[in-house]
Amino acid sequence: MASASLQFFAFILALFGVLGAITATLLPNWKVNADVGSNIITAITQMQGLWMDCTWYSTGMFSCTLKYSVLSLPVYIQAARTTMVLSCILSALGVCIATVGMKCTKLGGDADSKSHACFAGGACFLLAGIFGLVPTSWYTREIISNFLDQNIPESSKQEPGGAVYTGFISAAFLLIAGVIFCTSCVKKQQGAWMYPPKHYPANEQESNAGYSLKDYV
């Protein structure tokens, strides 16, 4: 019962991780202009995302421009696009597989099939978490290095936006869910691996039965 409750808790974390990964991928605020120096009071807020760049004006107007050219983008943005999309796909696939392998569901057939499905779902969550953690870390590193660069003017410096933090949190949720699912399946099969059932040949059983009968004759 405790294991089933733990799997259900991990499944809830995985759902939050999937929603967070999709939200972080689509949000345009991976970068925001930093309020430093003489740029503390500004009427324009500029944001950059993986797919579009947006500008917010103090009058309430909001305009965005899509990034159509892929080859003109920096390498870390191209890598972030690819890995975040893979994270969304793997996490969604993990949710479908984990639903079959969970103990509280009646899907998946026998116990061995559900155990394998549970482990496969956990592996998908782990891979999705890694694919979500790599681009957010790389993107944050680029932002910090540009922020500390003295050759870049103060008005052009930027800082991590809400999408980066959303990506970190969703990656952490997916990693925790993956670890819980994988360990719960390993613990279930550990006893079967350490103490396999013993099978005796039919001839040996018949010979033992015959020997016991002779003793009593």
Salt bridges, closest charged atoms under 4 A:
ASP53 OD1 - LYS67 NZ 3.22
GLU142 OE2 - ARG141 NH1 3.45
GLU154 OE2 - LYS157 NZ 3.55
